C-alpha cells in the first residue's frame, strides 16, 4: 500500500511539472492577462528559421528592431503585442512561401498559434496610443518597401526578436 501511495505521489508530481510546461507563460499585458506557449512557438519556428535566414537577401534591412520593443510605452504593451500579432497573421504568414511541405505545415501551425493568442488578446480591449500606432505603421512601411515574398521571409527570420521580447515579458510578470 505504501509503495502504491509513493508511486501515486511521484506520478502527481511528474504530471504537475509537465502541466506547468504545457501551460506556457502567463503574460500580464497592462490590464490584460494571456497565456502564451513560447516553447510551442519556438518549436514551430525552429524549423522555419534557418531557411528564412539563409534565403534573406536584404541583409541591410531590419523590420523589427529590439529597440522598438524596448521603447514600448507603459500601458501600451497589450496594444503593441496585438498589433504585432496582427501584422504577422495578416501580412507575413499569408505571404510566406516555402517549397518544403514541412515548413509550410510549421508556418501554418505558427500562424494558428498567433491567431489563438490574438483571439485571447481581443477579449482584453487594449487601448492603442498614437505613438504605438506610429511604431507599427513604420513596421508596415518598411515591409512594403520590399518585394512581398522577401518581406515575409525577412519578418519570419526576425521572429526571434518577438519571442525574446515575449519571454522577457513573461519573466517580468513572474517576478
N, C-alpha and C positions, 0 to 999 in steps of 0.2 A: 504494500500500500504506500509506504514512504517513497519507494522508488518511483511509483506511478505519479505521485504528487510532485516529486522532484523533476521528473520529465515534463510534466504539465507546466510547471513554473518556468522551466527552460524554454519550452515552446512559446509560452506567453511573452517572455522577454524577447525572444527572437522575432515574433510577429510584431511586437511593439517597435522594435528597431527598424524592421522592414517597412512598417506603415509610415514611420517618420520619413524614410527615404521616398516613399511613393507620394506622400502628401506635398512635397515641394516646399517652397518658401512662401511665407505669408508676407506680403508687402503692404505696408501702410503708406498709401499714396494720398497725402493730405487727409481728407476726411473719409477716404475710401480704403477698403481692405480687399486685396485679391490674392489668390493662391496661384503661384507660378511654379511650374515644374521645370526649373532651369536644367536639371540633368537630362530630362527628356528632350528639351530644345537642343541642347548641346549634342545629344546622340544623333539626332537627325542632321544637324548642322555639320558634324564632323565628316559626314560622307560628301557634303557639298563643298566644303571649304577649299580643299586642295585644288579641285577643278576650277573654282571661281578665282582663286588667287593666281593659278598658272595661266589662265586664259585672259586675265585682266591686262589689256594693252594700254590703259590710261593711267600709267604709274603716277604721274604728277597730279592727278585729280583726287581729291578727298571729298566724299559726300558727307560722312558723319565723323566729325572730329570729336575727340574726347572732351575738348573744352566746351563744345555745345551742350553736352550733358552735364558737365560740372557746373555750368553757369545757369542752370535752370533755377528760376526764382522760387523762393518759398511760396507754397500754395499752388504751384504750377506743375508739380510732379505728375499728378494724375492726368492732367491735360496733355502734358508732353508725352507720356507713355501712350496714351490713347491715340494721339496724332502720329506717333512713330509707328505704332502697330497698323494704323490705317494706311500709312504710306507703304509699308511692306506688303500688306494684303492686297491693296488696290493697284499699286504701281509696280512693285518689284516681283512678287511671285506670279502675278498674271503675265509678266513678260519674260520670266526666267526660262531659258531653254537649254536643255542638255540632251545629247544624243544617247546618253546612258539611261536605260529604263529604271535602274535602281535609284539614280539621282533624281529622276522625275518623281518617283514614289516618295523619296525623302523630302523633296521640295514640297510636295502636296501635304505630307504629314506635318511639316513645319508650318506651312500656311494654315492648316487646320488648327494647329495648336495656337497660333496667333489669333485666329478667329475666335477661339474659345476664350482666350484672355480678354480680347476686345469685348466680347459679349458680357463678361463679368464687369469690366470697367464701365460699360454703357449704363449699368444699373446705378452707378455712382453719381452721375450728373456732375462731372468735373467742370469747373469754371476755367475758361481759357482767356488769359490776358493777351493784350496786343503784342507784347514782346515775345511770348511763346509762339504766337501765330506767325510773327515775322521770322522767327528762327526756322520754323517748319517750312514756311514759304521759300526761304533761302535754300533749304534742302531740296525742295521741288525744282527750284530754278537751276541748281547745279545738275540735277538728274536729267532735266530735259535738254541740257546743253550737249549731252552725249547721245549717240545712237541708242535707241531704246533697249536693244539686247545687251549692249555693252554696259549701259547704265544699270540694268538689272543685275548683271554679273558682278559689277563693282559693288553694288549695295549688298548682295549676298556675301561677298568677300569681306565686307565690313561689319557683319553681324557680331563678330567677336566683341566689338566695341559696345554694342547694345547689351549683349549678355553680361559682360563685365560690369556694366553700369547697373543692370537689374540685380546682379548678385551683390553688388555693393549696397544697393538699397535694402536688400534682404538682410544683410549683416547689420546695417544701421538700425533696422527695426527690431532686431533680436537683442540688441544691447540695451 
